[in-house]
Amino acid sequence: MESVRYWRYHGLGGLDLMHARFVRHRFARHSHETYAIGTVEAGQEEIRFADGVQYTGADEVVLIEPGVVHTGGPHTADGWAYRVLYPSVEQVREVADEIGVPGGTPSFERRVVADARMARRVAAAHRVAESGASLAADSQLYTLLALMLRAYGTRRPQRQARRTGRRSVAQVRDLLHATMPDPPGLTELAAVGGVTPYALVRSFRRAYGMPPHAYVTQLRVAKARELLRQGIPPAQAAVTVGFCDQSHLSRHFRRLVGVPPRAYQRGVQ
């Protein structure tokens, strides 16, 4: 049986968490604005990245950085159960600055690490945050990030987007952000990038891990999450971000977030 709880812990400036068991569910290609730090409690998960597939099970920690496109799904017929924390870039940067991890954006050397002790710490901090004991949760979450950065952290420089002809794919990306509810067609986007439509799709996928239409879907879901946190009804949020209706939002929302919009709204409020 599948079950999922997604909620927001309001300490440390706010932090999303998820505790789930999935058997058949597979996440669509997506990335996070936050880090994703998780550990599997039972079963095995298959995670597909642009550069290959990795598998994770008990006694391992998954460390996915913001903007890294990936999927998630069961590696075995029994599926997997896991706990995930989603700290923001600002939260991780604050800890990195305090413990003296030098220069650049906080990063991790590996995406999956076999470290049973650290996996237990992830699960323990997650459980305390779930219990609502704010002082204990703040302390454990902060300590967890510090230990994780000391053990596996580094810094990476800002990556520059690849160029497409006379203009960069970054310009196309910026236009998609500005026109998210009703973006231009592929031909118009290609003209902005100064390339053919086919070349734009290839270049955009290479730069951002997914083609333009999938990128817009992710933008819409991200904006819908923001509106749902503000108390906007799912049907209104769907239309506001450019989906046809609530069912259209629900289908994509669950593929990317793991829970339906209404369940997400209950959890974060």
Disulfide bonds with the S-S distance in Angstrom:
none
